[in-house]
């Protein structure tokens, strides 16, 4: 009788150990299957939030900024920069890209003319911001932020003009976005122009 009771206890203990091993194994298997998948949390306002780190857009960008996902560009736009005042525009281009003084602002009719550096001729975080501008193609998306509003544009055309050609900065009467940088990269001989229309 004692032997039979002892054997029953042995079976119960072995059974419990096996059950624990199965539970632990199943947990680690489940964890390994889900370790690379970010979880989604629902906040009180029902907005889904990824478990991955979310970097909020800088308020400076939301006030006036330029985003081109294809080129990994997210940069402040310095407003009303006089392109005829070299010290003024050089200072502006150390802080981002510059909107040509007298041209339109996002949401207004006319040409929003923005220029930026493409080579390291100045010491700045933004000295090569437009180095990849030539990689833009027709229908690529460009976003401007202005006064906490978002304006979307699609690339219409790209061209090279003489450095003395100021017609590309003409204000015009229809809303459009023009981006400009020096061309070829590292020289000031010509200008690369990208023109985009509002979506």
C-alpha beads as a LAMMPS data file, in Angstrom:
LAMMPS data file: protein, C-alpha beads

199 atoms
198 bonds

1 atom types
1 bond types

-500.0 500.0 xlo xhi
-500.0 500.0 ylo yhi
-500.0 500.0 zlo zhi

Masses

1 110.0

Atoms # bond

1 1 1 0.000 0.000 0.000
2 1 1 2.793 2.396 0.973
3 1 1 4.669 1.483 -2.216
4 1 1 1.633 2.191 -4.348
5 1 1 1.060 5.546 -2.592
6 1 1 4.735 6.456 -3.075
7 1 1 4.541 5.604 -6.796
8 1 1 1.379 7.712 -7.178
9 1 1 3.187 10.696 -5.586
10 1 1 6.134 10.147 -7.952
11 1 1 3.795 10.198 -10.961
12 1 1 2.077 13.371 -9.729
13 1 1 5.442 15.158 -9.152
14 1 1 6.778 14.053 -12.544
15 1 1 3.490 15.130 -14.161
16 1 1 3.670 18.593 -12.517
17 1 1 7.323 19.047 -13.611
18 1 1 6.443 18.020 -17.189
19 1 1 3.470 20.403 -17.195
20 1 1 5.677 23.269 -15.962
21 1 1 8.292 22.505 -18.639
22 1 1 5.594 22.536 -21.338
23 1 1 4.213 25.897 -20.082
24 1 1 7.695 27.487 -19.905
25 1 1 8.601 26.099 -23.348
26 1 1 5.337 27.375 -24.861
27 1 1 5.927 30.831 -23.336
28 1 1 9.466 31.108 -24.767
29 1 1 8.285 29.832 -28.155
30 1 1 5.474 32.453 -28.209
31 1 1 7.904 35.177 -27.131
32 1 1 10.415 34.277 -29.881
33 1 1 7.638 34.436 -32.492
34 1 1 6.530 37.923 -31.381
35 1 1 9.785 39.618 -30.376
36 1 1 10.201 41.625 -33.622
37 1 1 6.570 42.638 -33.937
38 1 1 5.762 46.021 -32.381
39 1 1 2.621 46.029 -30.306
40 1 1 -0.093 48.585 -30.801
41 1 1 -1.409 50.484 -27.797
42 1 1 -4.683 52.347 -27.868
43 1 1 -4.614 55.683 -26.061
44 1 1 -7.644 57.221 -24.363
45 1 1 -8.476 59.187 -27.520
46 1 1 -8.482 55.926 -29.541
47 1 1 -5.383 56.928 -31.523
48 1 1 -3.186 53.874 -32.279
49 1 1 0.396 54.297 -31.111
50 1 1 3.213 51.982 -32.148
51 1 1 5.390 50.547 -29.396
52 1 1 8.399 51.689 -31.454
53 1 1 9.745 55.117 -30.516
54 1 1 7.850 57.939 -32.240
55 1 1 9.745 61.166 -32.868
56 1 1 7.333 64.091 -32.903
57 1 1 7.860 66.714 -35.599
58 1 1 9.801 69.671 -34.175
59 1 1 7.580 72.755 -33.613
60 1 1 10.033 74.766 -35.772
61 1 1 9.270 72.408 -38.663
62 1 1 5.512 72.692 -38.073
63 1 1 5.815 76.493 -38.126
64 1 1 7.612 76.375 -41.498
65 1 1 9.316 73.223 -42.702
66 1 1 10.014 71.003 -45.672
67 1 1 9.732 67.220 -45.812
68 1 1 10.787 64.954 -48.680
69 1 1 10.490 61.327 -47.570
70 1 1 12.230 59.981 -50.664
71 1 1 15.383 61.975 -49.795
72 1 1 15.092 61.649 -45.973
73 1 1 14.751 65.422 -45.700
74 1 1 12.972 67.083 -42.781
75 1 1 14.289 70.629 -42.466
76 1 1 13.217 74.054 -41.171
77 1 1 12.449 76.696 -43.785
78 1 1 13.753 80.171 -42.929
79 1 1 11.152 82.698 -44.031
80 1 1 11.656 85.877 -46.131
81 1 1 15.365 85.579 -46.883
82 1 1 16.880 88.229 -49.151
83 1 1 18.870 86.286 -51.778
84 1 1 20.707 89.521 -52.712
85 1 1 22.121 89.869 -49.191
86 1 1 24.903 87.271 -49.054
87 1 1 25.594 87.448 -45.280
88 1 1 21.834 87.160 -44.568
89 1 1 21.224 84.137 -46.788
90 1 1 24.429 82.410 -45.650
91 1 1 23.256 82.750 -42.028
92 1 1 19.791 81.450 -42.984
93 1 1 21.242 78.415 -44.785
94 1 1 23.119 77.423 -41.613
95 1 1 19.722 76.966 -39.953
96 1 1 17.896 75.127 -42.762
97 1 1 16.702 76.022 -46.252
98 1 1 15.481 79.497 -47.231
99 1 1 12.301 80.908 -48.707
100 1 1 13.117 83.686 -51.170
101 1 1 11.782 86.999 -49.848
102 1 1 8.827 88.269 -51.887
103 1 1 7.717 84.855 -53.157
104 1 1 4.521 83.147 -52.024
105 1 1 3.927 81.251 -48.782
106 1 1 2.175 77.857 -48.568
107 1 1 -1.534 78.124 -49.252
108 1 1 -1.141 81.404 -51.161
109 1 1 -1.388 81.801 -54.931
110 1 1 2.030 82.087 -56.539
111 1 1 5.478 80.502 -56.521
112 1 1 6.886 79.345 -53.164
113 1 1 10.607 79.550 -53.939
114 1 1 12.953 77.652 -51.587
115 1 1 16.712 77.294 -51.966
116 1 1 19.326 75.287 -50.102
117 1 1 22.919 74.017 -50.161
118 1 1 24.048 70.793 -51.816
119 1 1 27.774 70.734 -50.971
120 1 1 29.888 71.294 -47.890
121 1 1 31.109 74.793 -48.758
122 1 1 29.877 75.974 -45.355
123 1 1 30.087 74.328 -41.934
124 1 1 26.504 73.502 -41.044
125 1 1 24.176 70.565 -40.437
126 1 1 22.371 71.676 -43.588
127 1 1 25.336 72.179 -45.926
128 1 1 24.346 69.124 -48.041
129 1 1 20.589 69.150 -47.455
130 1 1 19.764 69.311 -51.201
131 1 1 22.578 67.010 -52.368
132 1 1 20.028 64.409 -53.551
133 1 1 17.586 66.854 -55.148
134 1 1 18.369 65.499 -58.625
135 1 1 17.008 62.076 -57.522
136 1 1 13.465 63.453 -57.436
137 1 1 11.254 62.289 -60.279
138 1 1 7.854 63.242 -61.672
139 1 1 5.010 62.658 -59.168
140 1 1 7.313 62.317 -56.140
141 1 1 5.683 63.884 -53.083
142 1 1 6.960 66.949 -51.226
143 1 1 5.356 68.279 -48.032
144 1 1 5.506 71.815 -46.690
145 1 1 4.438 72.597 -43.134
146 1 1 3.329 76.139 -42.449
147 1 1 1.699 77.527 -39.302
148 1 1 0.858 73.973 -38.189
149 1 1 -0.841 73.129 -41.491
150 1 1 0.380 70.568 -44.017
151 1 1 0.570 71.251 -47.770
152 1 1 1.321 68.442 -50.231
153 1 1 2.886 68.818 -53.673
154 1 1 3.836 66.481 -56.510
155 1 1 6.921 67.003 -58.664
156 1 1 5.969 68.233 -62.122
157 1 1 9.371 68.885 -63.717
158 1 1 13.095 69.232 -63.153
159 1 1 15.509 71.387 -65.137
160 1 1 18.951 72.999 -65.165
161 1 1 19.184 76.777 -65.663
162 1 1 21.950 79.385 -65.757
163 1 1 22.918 80.907 -62.422
164 1 1 21.762 84.284 -63.758
165 1 1 18.262 83.024 -64.653
166 1 1 15.950 84.742 -62.147
167 1 1 12.720 83.880 -63.978
168 1 1 12.468 80.646 -61.935
169 1 1 11.846 82.791 -58.823
170 1 1 9.051 84.849 -60.400
171 1 1 6.045 84.943 -58.080
172 1 1 3.381 84.037 -60.651
173 1 1 -0.327 83.755 -59.879
174 1 1 -0.891 79.987 -59.435
175 1 1 0.284 78.102 -56.369
176 1 1 3.420 76.072 -57.042
177 1 1 6.588 75.061 -55.217
178 1 1 10.091 75.587 -56.621
179 1 1 13.194 74.080 -55.013
180 1 1 16.650 75.238 -56.111
181 1 1 20.277 74.296 -55.451
182 1 1 23.644 74.802 -57.156
183 1 1 24.555 72.525 -60.064
184 1 1 26.710 70.544 -60.723
185 1 1 27.156 69.611 -57.043
186 1 1 30.117 71.493 -55.607
187 1 1 30.019 74.291 -58.176
188 1 1 27.985 77.487 -58.644
189 1 1 27.929 77.427 -62.443
190 1 1 24.245 76.543 -62.858
191 1 1 21.126 75.844 -60.838
192 1 1 19.067 72.681 -60.464
193 1 1 15.361 73.494 -60.326
194 1 1 12.546 71.206 -59.153
195 1 1 8.986 72.418 -59.718
196 1 1 5.995 70.845 -57.952
197 1 1 2.265 71.512 -58.039
198 1 1 -0.190 71.247 -55.130
199 1 1 -1.994 67.933 -54.774

Bonds

1 1 1 2
2 1 2 3
3 1 3 4
4 1 4 5
5 1 5 6
6 1 6 7
7 1 7 8
8 1 8 9
9 1 9 10
10 1 10 11
11 1 11 12
12 1 12 13
13 1 13 14
14 1 14 15
15 1 15 16
16 1 16 17
17 1 17 18
18 1 18 19
19 1 19 20
20 1 20 21
21 1 21 22
22 1 22 23
23 1 23 24
24 1 24 25
25 1 25 26
26 1 26 27
27 1 27 28
28 1 28 29
29 1 29 30
30 1 30 31
31 1 31 32
32 1 32 33
33 1 33 34
34 1 34 35
35 1 35 36
36 1 36 37
37 1 37 38
38 1 38 39
39 1 39 40
40 1 40 41
41 1 41 42
42 1 42 43
43 1 43 44
44 1 44 45
45 1 45 46
46 1 46 47
47 1 47 48
48 1 48 49
49 1 49 50
50 1 50 51
51 1 51 52
52 1 52 53
53 1 53 54
54 1 54 55
55 1 55 56
56 1 56 57
57 1 57 58
58 1 58 59
59 1 59 60
60 1 60 61
61 1 61 62
62 1 62 63
63 1 63 64
64 1 64 65
65 1 65 66
66 1 66 67
67 1 67 68
68 1 68 69
69 1 69 70
70 1 70 71
71 1 71 72
72 1 72 73
73 1 73 74
74 1 74 75
75 1 75 76
76 1 76 77
77 1 77 78
78 1 78 79
79 1 79 80
80 1 80 81
81 1 81 82
82 1 82 83
83 1 83 84
84 1 84 85
85 1 85 86
86 1 86 87
87 1 87 88
88 1 88 89
89 1 89 90
90 1 90 91
91 1 91 92
92 1 92 93
93 1 93 94
94 1 94 95
95 1 95 96
96 1 96 97
97 1 97 98
98 1 98 99
99 1 99 100
100 1 100 101
101 1 101 102
102 1 102 103
103 1 103 104
104 1 104 105
105 1 105 106
106 1 106 107
107 1 107 108
108 1 108 109
109 1 109 110
110 1 110 111
111 1 111 112
112 1 112 113
113 1 113 114
114 1 114 115
115 1 115 116
116 1 116 117
117 1 117 118
118 1 118 119
119 1 119 120
120 1 120 121
121 1 121 122
122 1 122 123
123 1 123 124
124 1 124 125
125 1 125 126
126 1 126 127
127 1 127 128
128 1 128 129
129 1 129 130
130 1 130 131
131 1 131 132
132 1 132 133
133 1 133 134
134 1 134 135
135 1 135 136
136 1 136 137
137 1 137 138
138 1 138 139
139 1 139 140
140 1 140 141
141 1 141 142
142 1 142 143
143 1 143 144
144 1 144 145
145 1 145 146
146 1 146 147
147 1 147 148
148 1 148 149
149 1 149 150
150 1 150 151
151 1 151 152
152 1 152 153
153 1 153 154
154 1 154 155
155 1 155 156
156 1 156 157
157 1 157 158
158 1 158 159
159 1 159 160
160 1 160 161
161 1 161 162
162 1 162 163
163 1 163 164
164 1 164 165
165 1 165 166
166 1 166 167
167 1 167 168
168 1 168 169
169 1 169 170
170 1 170 171
171 1 171 172
172 1 172 173
173 1 173 174
174 1 174 175
175 1 175 176
176 1 176 177
177 1 177 178
178 1 178 179
179 1 179 180
180 1 180 181
181 1 181 182
182 1 182 183
183 1 183 184
184 1 184 185
185 1 185 186
186 1 186 187
187 1 187 188
188 1 188 189
189 1 189 190
190 1 190 191
191 1 191 192
192 1 192 193
193 1 193 194
194 1 194 195
195 1 195 196
196 1 196 197
197 1 197 198
198 1 198 199
